[in-house]
Amino acid sequence: TAVHAWPHQQKALGEHPSAGARDLRSVRKVDFSAPIAKLAGIEKDAYGTRASYGLSETFTIAAMLPADAPLELRTRTSGRVLPGMRLRIVDPASGEPLPTGVPGEIAVKGVTLMRGYYKDAAATAAAFTPDGWLRSGDLGHRDSDGFFFVTGRIKELIIKGGENIAPREID
C-alpha cells in the first residue's frame, strides 16, 4: 500500500507498457525522491503522494512536501527543508551562497549529515566546505516560498556560451 521510488524507478514505472492498465486503488501513499511526473494515475489516486529530497550522505530525506500539497506543486518541487536540516543553493564554481531564485548546486547541512567518507579523507575534503556543508552535486534552485527544485546533476551539466544547461530542464 506504500511505494517509495528513486527517479530512475519513477521513470521506469511511468514508461512501463502496462502502467495505464494497473489497478492502483490499494496504493495509499507514494513518496518519490524527485517531483512526480504523471504516472498512470498514481498522482490522482494515492493519498499522500509527494516528492522529497535526500542523499545517502544525509541518511534520510532533507526536504519533503506535505501530503496535502496541491498536484501542481507535487509535479514540480521536492518540498521544503525538514526540521534539523539546512539546504542552500551555492555557486558550483565558488561554493558561495546564491540568492533566492538563482540556480546552482544544492548544499546540505544538518543533524543526519554524515561526517565524512569512511577512510577517504580526500573524498571528504572534496565534498565538504570548510564550514561543514556537503556539496551534493545536484543542481537546483529555491523559490521565495522556500520550495526547492532539483533540475539536474553537475556531472550532466552542459555549459554553452556561458550558460549552464541541465539535461533535465531540456527534457
Sequence and secondary structure as in RCSB ss.txt:
>XXXX:A:sequence
TAVHAWPHQQKALGEHPSAGARDLRSVRKVDFSAPIAKLAGIEKDAYGTRASYGLSETFTIAAMLPADAPLELRT
RTSGRVLPGMRLRIVDPASGEPLPTGVPGEIAVKGVTLMRGYYKDAAATAAAFTPDGWLRSGDLGHRDSDGFFFV
TGRIKELIIKGGENIAPREID
>XXXX:A:secstr
 EEEE HHHHHHHHHSTTGGG   TT  EEEESS     TTHHHHSTT EEEEE GGGSSEEEE  TT  HHHHT
T  BEE TTEEEEEE TTT  B  TT  EEEEEEETT  S  TT HHHHHHHB TTS EEEEEEEEE TTS EEE
EEEGGG EEETTEEE HHHH 
